[in-house]
């Protein structure tokens, strides 16, 4: 079997999977160890929520959230592949995934998923009680997500609810119940951000998705994808601006989002809804969007408590 069978075509070839023993490689691919972007996209809303709430002395949670993001993103990828194994086998970009290609058994995939969820449970135990309850409330959303592409033209909206949930968990961990509106606004902005960047990601799969009947926002928007993503990013920035203003009622506070706005504008103008060749690179650049958002939240949230 060729070595590149252990990596899906859109992977970041960091050499990590290739350095692992042969028997481990399919499981590493199932967890997307070669694609860290998903972990970062799950982590930054958590970090932003914690920073916006002022941290409240729980600096250790930045590390715990990173561990949790890695474990739960990896578990989510494995679970998604379990549900989508038949569809993946029919799509060019995903047909070599471990379950679709038969290199990992269904039982082994479930075992790995459960083990990763146990790591997530350890992280859950480190959270303040209210934050742990908020985190647990997302389980239904997570479990239902892989089925959304069969039901709605906007599965990216459901993913937005899931991947943004960390903003609520991070903010809840600070105990700022009287400022809960700020956490909700941050979460709402992240929802629109996720829909936008996942629409960009879906552009590369439009043809294959059409062949197998998979729905997506990229297919729904078609040639209007650039305009659609621009509107989604504008809504994200608007809600984030209100979140910062809620924490610090000063009209200068939302200006902390200027670097985020410039980065999202750069993405929007470069979207090509016809040729998906650059879509993956634009999607991956959102790791920097998340970092810039977390820094903006820290600049406002920490200035209120210091």
C-alpha positions, 0 to 999 in steps of 0.5 A, spaced: 500 500 500 502 506 498 505 511 504 500 516 502 494 512 503 495 513 510 493 521 509 487 524 506 489 528 500 487 535 503 492 533 509 497 538 512 503 533 511 507 535 517 511 528 517 508 526 524 503 520 521 509 518 517 514 518 523 509 513 527 509 506 527 505 503 521 500 500 525 498 506 529 498 511 522 490 509 521 488 511 528 492 517 527 489 519 521 482 517 524 484 523 529 486 528 524 493 528 527 496 531 521 491 536 521 491 541 527 487 546 524 480 543 527 483 543 534 485 550 534 478 552 531 475 549 537 480 552 542 480 559 540 472 560 542 474 557 549 480 562 550 476 568 548 470 566 552 475 565 558 479 572 556 473 576 555 470 574 562 477 576 565 479 569 567 478 570 574 484 567 577 483 560 573 489 561 568 490 554 568 484 553 564 487 556 558 491 549 558 485 545 560 481 547 554 487 546 549 487 539 552 480 538 551 479 541 544 484 536 542 481 530 545 474 532 543 476 534 536 479 528 535 473 524 538 469 528 533 473 526 527 472 519 529 465 519 530 464 523 524 467 518 520 463 512 523 457 515 521 459 517 514 464 511 512 459 509 507 459 517 504 466 517 505 467 511 500 464 515 495 467 522 495 474 522 492 477 527 497 475 522 503 475 515 500 482 513 503 480 515 510 481 509 515 474 507 516 472 508 509 478 504 506 477 499 511 484 500 514 480 501 521 475 496 524 468 499 526 469 496 533 476 499 533 474 506 531 468 506 537 474 504 542 478 510 540 472 515 540 470 513 547 477 513 550 478 520 547 471 522 550 474 519 557 480 524 556 475 530 555 471 527 561 478 529 565 478 536 563 470 537 565 472 535 572 477 541 572 472 546 570 467 550 575 460 546 576 456 551 572 461 551 566 461 543 566 454 544 566 454 548 560 459 544 556 455 538 557 449 541 554 452 541 548 452 533 547 446 533 543 449 538 538 455 534 537 452 527 536 447 530 531 452 534 527 454 528 522 447 527 520 445 534 518 448 534 511 443 529 510 437 533 512 439 541 511 442 545 506 446 549 512 449 543 516 455 549 517 450 552 521 449 546 526 457 546 526 457 553 528 453 552 534 457 546 536 464 549 534 462 556 538 460 552 544 466 553 547 465 561 548 460 559 553 464 554 557 470 559 557 465 565 559 461 561 564 468 558 567 469 566 570 463 566 574 461 573 571 453 571 571 451 578 571 455 579 564 452 573 561 449 577 555 457 578 553 458 571 553 452 570 549 454 575 544 461 572 543 458 565 542 453 568 537 459 572 533 463 565 533 457 561 530 457 566 524 464 566 523 464 558 523 458 558 518 463 563 514 469 559 514 466 552 513 462 555 507 469 556 504 471 549 506 465 546 503 467 550 496 472 544 495 467 539 495 461 542 491 462 537 485 463 531 489 457 533 494 453 534 488 454 527 486 453 523 492 447 528 494 450 531 500 448 538 502 452 544 504 452 552 504 457 552 499 452 548 494 446 553 497 450 559 495 453 557 489 456 563 485 454 568 491 458 564 496 463 570 496 457 575 498 454 570 503 461 569 507 462 577 507 455 578 510 456 572 515 463 575 517 460 582 518 455 579 523 460 576 527 464 582 527 458 586 529 456 581 535 463 581 537 463 588 538 457 588 542 460 583 546 466 587 548 462 593 549 458 590 554 464 588 558 467 595 557 462 600 555 467 605 551 466 606 544 473 604 543 473 597 546 470 594 539 476 597 536 480 591 539 477 587 533 480 591 527 486 586 526 480 581 526 476 585 521 482 586 516 483 578 516 476 576 515 476 581 509 482 578 506 479 572 506 472 574 503 475 578 497 480 572 495 474 567 495 473 563 489 466 560 489 468 556 482 475 554 483 476 551 490 483 550 489 485 556 494 479 554 499 483 550 504 488 555 505 483 560 506 479 556 511 486 554 515 488 561 516 482 562 521 487 559 526 489 566 526 483 569 526 481 565 532 488 568 535 486 575 534 479 574 537 482 571 543 487 577 544 482 582 542 477 579 548 483 579 553 485 586 551 478 588 553 476 583 559 483 583 562 483 591 562 476 591 566 479 587 572 486 589 572 
